[in-house]
């Protein structure tokens, strides 16, 4: 017997199908504005001849500022997004940056392989910068499937499928209800995780394929009866915001990647090397804090073993022992946030938190 459908009528499903549109490439979005750019570079304190890693190149705002401040420095620019990688490649061919900017394509977990390919060794890097989460470019392009406000295919893969992986639509088509509850609750901090998961599974049982961002957003809005929500900063938020965040994090294995990125930072930075991180929600910031404070158990600051998700096991005894020690000294007393002027210029910076530390061991 079919389970009760939370969406009131079949007509509602038909309307959702009619309202879905094929995603098309939109006009060029406004330029990405790097968050806390000057502050981040100041804490990196680049030195002539230094080697630096921008682990989330994006549109290159932080990298440009770093190279402008220290023309004798070299920056390796990593990004899993092929569009960002292409931007880095084009920038590296310019007269101004040629030989000083080396573009790298891959995830944080690809860094050991990339290190070997470029002849780099452990404890040799002077500074690393992480600007976690999605870039404005990804949110602004409907075809990427990240945005609630722009209809597009429900994809959400940061690398555009270059390394395979499942799309958000595929997850929703196959995930078990219990796993979906865990995803929404853990990665989205969604209090209504059970209700939303039940509604999405009911929609699936009614043979409704959730294939676009608008379909997903509309179904969740209907499940939540259109109730207005506010986020932690008391801003008005769409009822599907946390679900979109949770599925995006899950599809891209973001928290395990962040955790492993912090492990690698401890491995590749030299003593007195500097680490700067910019996070945009508490899940990211918690992982960073745990590593800086030496509060990491068995190499994992986060691990949620679910289908489609991988956890990078740390099996080297010396590395595990190192992670449980306090290897970092934070360079400021309180977390750093954008001032009112920056928030006014760039509203997406409102939830940003910057932490900077120096490697001590």
One Martini backbone bead per residue (centre of mass of N, CA, C, O) as a GRO file, in nm:
protein
  361
    1UNK     BB    1   0.095   0.036   0.024
    2UNK     BB    2   0.083   0.356  -0.016
    3UNK     BB    3   0.206   0.619   0.111
    4UNK     BB    4   0.155   0.906   0.235
    5UNK     BB    5   0.108   1.215   0.074
    6UNK     BB    6   0.209   1.536   0.140
    7UNK     BB    7   0.126   1.609  -0.128
    8UNK     BB    8  -0.197   1.677  -0.187
    9UNK     BB    9  -0.175   1.658  -0.515
   10UNK     BB   10  -0.131   1.564  -0.837
   11UNK     BB   11  -0.134   1.847  -0.953
   12UNK     BB   12   0.122   1.945  -0.816
   13UNK     BB   13   0.314   1.762  -0.979
   14UNK     BB   14   0.235   1.865  -1.260
   15UNK     BB   15   0.320   2.160  -1.209
   16UNK     BB   16   0.617   2.100  -1.157
   17UNK     BB   17   0.677   1.989  -1.437
   18UNK     BB   18   0.590   2.244  -1.598
   19UNK     BB   19   0.798   2.441  -1.439
   20UNK     BB   20   1.018   2.301  -1.554
   21UNK     BB   21   1.352   2.359  -1.683
   22UNK     BB   22   1.592   2.397  -1.894
   23UNK     BB   23   1.915   2.439  -1.861
   24UNK     BB   24   2.093   2.745  -1.917
   25UNK     BB   25   2.313   2.953  -2.015
   26UNK     BB   26   2.404   3.236  -1.872
   27UNK     BB   27   2.491   3.518  -1.807
   28UNK     BB   28   2.736   3.680  -1.690
   29UNK     BB   29   2.840   3.704  -1.389
   30UNK     BB   30   2.935   3.852  -1.138
   31UNK     BB   31   3.204   3.909  -0.980
   32UNK     BB   32   3.402   3.766  -0.764
   33UNK     BB   33   3.426   3.822  -0.410
   34UNK     BB   34   3.660   3.827  -0.190
   35UNK     BB   35   3.699   3.725   0.135
   36UNK     BB   36   3.902   3.870   0.346
   37UNK     BB   37   4.158   3.939   0.177
   38UNK     BB   38   4.361   4.121   0.332
   39UNK     BB   39   4.362   3.955   0.592
   40UNK     BB   40   4.467   3.690   0.476
   41UNK     BB   41   4.739   3.803   0.362
   42UNK     BB   42   4.848   3.916   0.624
   43UNK     BB   43   4.860   3.633   0.769
   44UNK     BB   44   5.051   3.497   0.562
   45UNK     BB   45   5.301   3.660   0.510
   46UNK     BB   46   5.465   3.705   0.251
   47UNK     BB   47   5.770   3.593   0.098
   48UNK     BB   48   6.042   3.595  -0.066
   49UNK     BB   49   6.037   3.279  -0.228
   50UNK     BB   50   5.776   3.170  -0.157
   51UNK     BB   51   5.541   2.901  -0.084
   52UNK     BB   52   5.201   2.867  -0.207
   53UNK     BB   53   4.853   2.775  -0.121
   54UNK     BB   54   4.556   2.776  -0.311
   55UNK     BB   55   4.291   2.556  -0.236
   56UNK     BB   56   4.064   2.789  -0.350
   57UNK     BB   57   4.062   2.970  -0.619
   58UNK     BB   58   3.834   3.023  -0.820
   59UNK     BB   59   3.877   3.364  -0.926
   60UNK     BB   60   4.163   3.467  -0.777
   61UNK     BB   61   4.170   3.696  -0.557
   62UNK     BB   62   4.383   3.595  -0.348
   63UNK     BB   63   4.616   3.539  -0.542
   64UNK     BB   64   4.654   3.820  -0.656
   65UNK     BB   65   4.714   3.960  -0.386
   66UNK     BB   66   4.963   3.796  -0.315
   67UNK     BB   67   5.133   3.867  -0.575
   68UNK     BB   68   5.124   4.173  -0.529
   69UNK     BB   69   5.261   4.178  -0.244
   70UNK     BB   70   5.459   3.924  -0.363
   71UNK     BB   71   5.639   3.896  -0.651
   72UNK     BB   72   5.844   3.648  -0.542
   73UNK     BB   73   5.620   3.455  -0.532
   74UNK     BB   74   5.460   3.128  -0.515
   75UNK     BB   75   5.157   2.978  -0.667
   76UNK     BB   76   4.937   2.720  -0.590
   77UNK     BB   77   4.634   2.643  -0.775
   78UNK     BB   78   4.349   2.496  -0.638
   79UNK     BB   79   4.082   2.307  -0.815
   80UNK     BB   80   3.791   2.116  -0.901
   81UNK     BB   81   3.700   2.332  -1.093
   82UNK     BB   82   3.728   2.369  -1.433
   83UNK     BB   83   3.672   2.674  -1.448
   84UNK     BB   84   3.882   2.767  -1.241
   85UNK     BB   85   4.123   2.630  -1.378
   86UNK     BB   86   4.109   2.796  -1.639
   87UNK     BB   87   4.158   3.068  -1.506
   88UNK     BB   88   4.434   2.994  -1.393
   89UNK     BB   89   4.567   2.929  -1.663
   90UNK     BB   90   4.531   3.208  -1.795
   91UNK     BB   91   4.684   3.364  -1.573
   92UNK     BB   92   4.959   3.201  -1.603
   93UNK     BB   93   5.002   3.326  -1.911
   94UNK     BB   94   5.061   3.585  -1.814
   95UNK     BB   95   5.305   3.814  -1.779
   96UNK     BB   96   5.266   3.873  -1.468
   97UNK     BB   97   5.242   3.532  -1.381
   98UNK     BB   98   5.459   3.389  -1.513
   99UNK     BB   99   5.599   3.131  -1.305
  100UNK     BB  100   5.405   3.202  -1.031
  101UNK     BB  101   5.158   3.028  -1.151
  102UNK     BB  102   5.013   2.705  -1.053
  103UNK     BB  103   4.787   2.500  -1.185
  104UNK     BB  104   4.537   2.290  -1.017
  105UNK     BB  105   4.359   1.977  -1.048
  106UNK     BB  106   4.149   1.923  -0.762
  107UNK     BB  107   4.142   1.789  -0.463
  108UNK     BB  108   4.265   1.767  -0.158
  109UNK     BB  109   4.317   1.448  -0.191
  110UNK     BB  110   4.524   1.511  -0.446
  111UNK     BB  111   4.787   1.638  -0.330
  112UNK     BB  112   5.000   1.412  -0.307
  113UNK     BB  113   5.016   1.366  -0.614
  114UNK     BB  114   5.085   1.663  -0.695
  115UNK     BB  115   5.343   1.687  -0.534
  116UNK     BB  116   5.505   1.475  -0.695
  117UNK     BB  117   5.471   1.600  -0.981
  118UNK     BB  118   5.624   1.883  -0.856
  119UNK     BB  119   5.860   1.810  -0.647
  120UNK     BB  120   5.746   1.804  -0.364
  121UNK     BB  121   5.771   1.843  -0.007
  122UNK     BB  122   5.766   1.812   0.300
  123UNK     BB  123   5.796   2.090   0.483
  124UNK     BB  124   5.788   2.344   0.227
  125UNK     BB  125   5.555   2.532   0.303
  126UNK     BB  126   5.458   2.869   0.390
  127UNK     BB  127   5.146   2.862   0.279
  128UNK     BB  128   4.781   2.832   0.350
  129UNK     BB  129   4.464   2.859   0.167
  130UNK     BB  130   4.117   2.853   0.276
  131UNK     BB  131   3.796   2.870   0.083
  132UNK     BB  132   3.518   2.756   0.161
  133UNK     BB  133   3.298   2.628  -0.044
  134UNK     BB  134   3.122   2.805  -0.252
  135UNK     BB  135   3.107   2.995  -0.522
  136UNK     BB  136   2.955   3.242  -0.689
  137UNK     BB  137   2.972   3.104  -0.966
  138UNK     BB  138   2.808   2.850  -0.884
  139UNK     BB  139   2.545   2.998  -0.791
  140UNK     BB  140   2.504   3.177  -1.068
  141UNK     BB  141   2.484   2.892  -1.218
  142UNK     BB  142   2.224   2.699  -1.303
  143UNK     BB  143   2.372   2.443  -1.430
  144UNK     BB  144   2.497   2.346  -1.142
  145UNK     BB  145   2.264   2.318  -0.902
  146UNK     BB  146   2.285   2.520  -0.626
  147UNK     BB  147   2.031   2.699  -0.670
  148UNK     BB  148   1.720   2.814  -0.571
  149UNK     BB  149   1.673   3.077  -0.770
  150UNK     BB  150   1.799   2.882  -1.002
  151UNK     BB  151   1.709   2.695  -1.255
  152UNK     BB  152   1.818   2.347  -1.264
  153UNK     BB  153   1.999   2.090  -1.256
  154UNK     BB  154   2.044   1.829  -1.013
  155UNK     BB  155   2.372   1.824  -0.922
  156UNK     BB  156   2.638   1.973  -0.738
  157UNK     BB  157   2.905   1.928  -0.875
  158UNK     BB  158   3.206   2.088  -0.856
  159UNK     BB  159   3.341   1.920  -1.115
  160UNK     BB  160   3.108   1.847  -1.328
  161UNK     BB  161   3.196   1.524  -1.346
  162UNK     BB  162   3.505   1.459  -1.398
  163UNK     BB  163   3.506   1.218  -1.150
  164UNK     BB  164   3.213   1.171  -1.136
  165UNK     BB  165   2.975   1.072  -0.956
  166UNK     BB  166   2.696   1.191  -0.795
  167UNK     BB  167   2.403   1.332  -0.804
  168UNK     BB  168   2.147   1.473  -0.645
  169UNK     BB  169   1.929   1.318  -0.804
  170UNK     BB  170   2.048   1.033  -0.748
  171UNK     BB  171   2.024   1.038  -0.448
  172UNK     BB  172   1.708   1.084  -0.436
  173UNK     BB  173   1.649   0.814  -0.608
  174UNK     BB  174   1.816   0.603  -0.381
  175UNK     BB  175   1.788   0.685  -0.104
  176UNK     BB  176   1.741   0.621   0.211
  177UNK     BB  177   1.562   0.749   0.458
  178UNK     BB  178   1.768   0.728   0.692
  179UNK     BB  179   2.001   0.865   0.537
  180UNK     BB  180   1.857   1.131   0.475
  181UNK     BB  181   1.825   1.221   0.763
  182UNK     BB  182   2.130   1.232   0.825
  183UNK     BB  183   2.208   1.437   0.613
  184UNK     BB  184   2.021   1.671   0.707
  185UNK     BB  185   2.115   1.677   1.007
  186UNK     BB  186   2.432   1.691   0.968
  187UNK     BB  187   2.472   1.892   0.701
  188UNK     BB  188   2.204   2.097   0.774
  189UNK     BB  189   2.077   2.123   1.053
  190UNK     BB  190   1.788   1.981   1.034
  191UNK     BB  191   1.501   1.964   1.226
  192UNK     BB  192   1.309   1.853   0.969
  193UNK     BB  193   1.428   1.584   0.851
  194UNK     BB  194   1.198   1.374   0.866
  195UNK     BB  195   0.980   1.531   0.710
  196UNK     BB  196   1.139   1.574   0.448
  197UNK     BB  197   1.218   1.284   0.387
  198UNK     BB  198   0.931   1.174   0.371
  199UNK     BB  199   0.835   1.361   0.138
  200UNK     BB  200   1.050   1.271  -0.075
  201UNK     BB  201   0.974   0.970  -0.072
  202UNK     BB  202   0.680   1.008  -0.151
  203UNK     BB  203   0.737   1.134  -0.424
  204UNK     BB  204   0.889   0.887  -0.532
  205UNK     BB  205   0.649   0.681  -0.491
  206UNK     BB  206   0.483   0.872  -0.707
  207UNK     BB  207   0.681   0.894  -0.957
  208UNK     BB  208   0.865   1.147  -0.886
  209UNK     BB  209   1.107   1.335  -1.041
  210UNK     BB  210   1.394   1.490  -0.906
  211UNK     BB  211   1.574   1.722  -1.141
  212UNK     BB  212   1.534   2.010  -1.010
  213UNK     BB  213   1.561   2.285  -0.815
  214UNK     BB  214   1.264   2.371  -0.821
  215UNK     BB  215   1.137   2.109  -0.737
  216UNK     BB  216   1.274   2.082  -0.463
  217UNK     BB  217   1.190   2.356  -0.343
  218UNK     BB  218   0.878   2.320  -0.376
  219UNK     BB  219   0.841   2.064  -0.210
  220UNK     BB  220   0.956   2.173   0.057
  221UNK     BB  221   0.762   2.409   0.083
  222UNK     BB  222   0.515   2.222   0.102
  223UNK     BB  223   0.600   2.053   0.346
  224UNK     BB  224   0.634   2.340   0.519
  225UNK     BB  225   0.388   2.532   0.438
  226UNK     BB  226   0.553   2.809   0.386
  227UNK     BB  227   0.728   2.867   0.619
  228UNK     BB  228   0.899   3.092   0.771
  229UNK     BB  229   1.254   3.169   0.787
  230UNK     BB  230   1.554   3.174   0.995
  231UNK     BB  231   1.864   3.225   1.054
  232UNK     BB  232   2.131   3.278   1.269
  233UNK     BB  233   2.114   3.595   1.152
  234UNK     BB  234   1.802   3.662   1.100
  235UNK     BB  235   1.745   3.570   0.819
  236UNK     BB  236   1.581   3.514   0.550
  237UNK     BB  237   1.470   3.177   0.457
  238UNK     BB  238   1.451   2.912   0.284
  239UNK     BB  239   1.320   2.594   0.345
  240UNK     BB  240   1.565   2.460   0.149
  241UNK     BB  241   1.853   2.546   0.236
  242UNK     BB  242   1.951   2.303   0.417
  243UNK     BB  243   1.910   2.085   0.205
  244UNK     BB  244   2.104   2.190  -0.005
  245UNK     BB  245   2.351   2.184   0.173
  246UNK     BB  246   2.351   1.884   0.247
  247UNK     BB  247   2.365   1.764  -0.041
  248UNK     BB  248   2.618   1.911  -0.135
  249UNK     BB  249   2.810   1.801   0.080
  250UNK     BB  250   2.764   1.504   0.012
  251UNK     BB  251   2.835   1.493  -0.293
  252UNK     BB  252   3.138   1.633  -0.219
  253UNK     BB  253   3.260   1.547   0.053
  254UNK     BB  254   3.347   1.806   0.222
  255UNK     BB  255   3.427   1.730   0.520
  256UNK     BB  256   3.641   1.518   0.449
  257UNK     BB  257   3.810   1.711   0.281
  258UNK     BB  258   3.869   1.914   0.503
  259UNK     BB  259   4.001   1.722   0.699
  260UNK     BB  260   4.228   1.635   0.499
  261UNK     BB  261   4.339   1.918   0.447
  262UNK     BB  262   4.437   1.957   0.743
  263UNK     BB  263   4.627   1.723   0.747
  264UNK     BB  264   4.807   1.826   0.510
  265UNK     BB  265   4.895   2.092   0.635
  266UNK     BB  266   5.065   1.950   0.859
  267UNK     BB  267   5.262   1.816   0.642
  268UNK     BB  268   5.358   2.065   0.436
  269UNK     BB  269   5.428   2.255   0.641
  270UNK     BB  270   5.638   2.439   0.783
  271UNK     BB  271   5.792   2.566   1.021
  272UNK     BB  272   5.607   2.862   1.057
  273UNK     BB  273   5.382   2.811   0.895
  274UNK     BB  274   5.080   2.925   0.731
  275UNK     BB  275   4.728   2.933   0.827
  276UNK     BB  276   4.424   2.992   0.629
  277UNK     BB  277   4.071   3.024   0.709
  278UNK     BB  278   3.743   3.011   0.539
  279UNK     BB  279   3.423   3.009   0.670
  280UNK     BB  280   3.036   2.949   0.647
  281UNK     BB  281   3.004   2.724   0.873
  282UNK     BB  282   3.007   2.524   1.154
  283UNK     BB  283   3.117   2.264   1.028
  284UNK     BB  284   3.381   2.380   0.923
  285UNK     BB  285   3.484   2.527   1.182
  286UNK     BB  286   3.504   2.277   1.365
  287UNK     BB  287   3.729   2.133   1.215
  288UNK     BB  288   3.941   2.352   1.240
  289UNK     BB  289   3.946   2.373   1.549
  290UNK     BB  290   4.028   2.081   1.610
  291UNK     BB  291   4.303   2.097   1.474
  292UNK     BB  292   4.427   2.344   1.618
  293UNK     BB  293   4.367   2.194   1.913
  294UNK     BB  294   4.415   1.872   1.888
  295UNK     BB  295   4.099   1.749   1.840
  296UNK     BB  296   4.175   1.440   1.713
  297UNK     BB  297   4.023   1.131   1.618
  298UNK     BB  298   4.172   0.913   1.419
  299UNK     BB  299   4.180   1.158   1.193
  300UNK     BB  300   3.877   1.262   1.281
  301UNK     BB  301   3.637   1.531   1.267
  302UNK     BB  302   3.474   1.370   1.038
  303UNK     BB  303   3.222   1.096   1.020
  304UNK     BB  304   2.984   0.963   0.766
  305UNK     BB  305   2.888   0.651   0.697
  306UNK     BB  306   2.783   0.644   0.364
  307UNK     BB  307   2.655   0.637   0.087
  308UNK     BB  308   2.879   0.789  -0.149
  309UNK     BB  309   3.085   0.804   0.094
  310UNK     BB  310   3.412   0.906   0.195
  311UNK     BB  311   3.689   0.802   0.408
  312UNK     BB  312   4.000   0.912   0.520
  313UNK     BB  313   4.234   0.711   0.619
  314UNK     BB  314   4.464   0.720   0.895
  315UNK     BB  315   4.760   0.489   0.892
  316UNK     BB  316   4.987   0.667   1.011
  317UNK     BB  317   5.131   0.677   1.314
  318UNK     BB  318   5.275   0.955   1.302
  319UNK     BB  319   5.030   1.116   1.208
  320UNK     BB  320   4.839   1.049   1.440
  321UNK     BB  321   5.017   1.162   1.665
  322UNK     BB  322   5.029   1.451   1.554
  323UNK     BB  323   4.716   1.520   1.559
  324UNK     BB  324   4.694   1.498   1.889
  325UNK     BB  325   4.851   1.749   1.879
  326UNK     BB  326   4.966   2.076   1.931
  327UNK     BB  327   5.061   2.235   1.615
  328UNK     BB  328   4.915   2.513   1.689
  329UNK     BB  329   4.904   2.879   1.661
  330UNK     BB  330   4.701   3.118   1.718
  331UNK     BB  331   4.693   3.467   1.586
  332UNK     BB  332   4.423   3.499   1.756
  333UNK     BB  333   4.166   3.527   1.983
  334UNK     BB  334   3.938   3.583   1.777
  335UNK     BB  335   3.729   3.551   1.552
  336UNK     BB  336   3.711   3.656   1.213
  337UNK     BB  337   3.514   3.919   1.073
  338UNK     BB  338   3.339   4.108   0.890
  339UNK     BB  339   3.268   4.414   0.828
  340UNK     BB  340   3.019   4.630   0.750
  341UNK     BB  341   3.141   4.720   0.479
  342UNK     BB  342   3.174   4.437   0.350
  343UNK     BB  343   2.882   4.343   0.377
  344UNK     BB  344   2.765   4.570   0.198
  345UNK     BB  345   2.930   4.477  -0.061
  346UNK     BB  346   2.907   4.156   0.054
  347UNK     BB  347   2.663   3.947   0.159
  348UNK     BB  348   2.825   3.663   0.151
  349UNK     BB  349   3.012   3.747   0.413
  350UNK     BB  350   2.838   3.726   0.680
  351UNK     BB  351   2.938   3.410   0.766
  352UNK     BB  352   3.230   3.464   0.795
  353UNK     BB  353   3.540   3.287   0.904
  354UNK     BB  354   3.858   3.359   1.041
  355UNK     BB  355   4.161   3.158   1.054
  356UNK     BB  356   4.489   3.173   1.217
  357UNK     BB  357   4.803   2.988   1.185
  358UNK     BB  358   5.094   2.836   1.330
  359UNK     BB  359   5.344   2.618   1.297
  360UNK     BB  360   5.523   2.440   1.568
  361UNK     BB  361   5.609   2.114   1.463
   0.00000   0.00000   0.00000
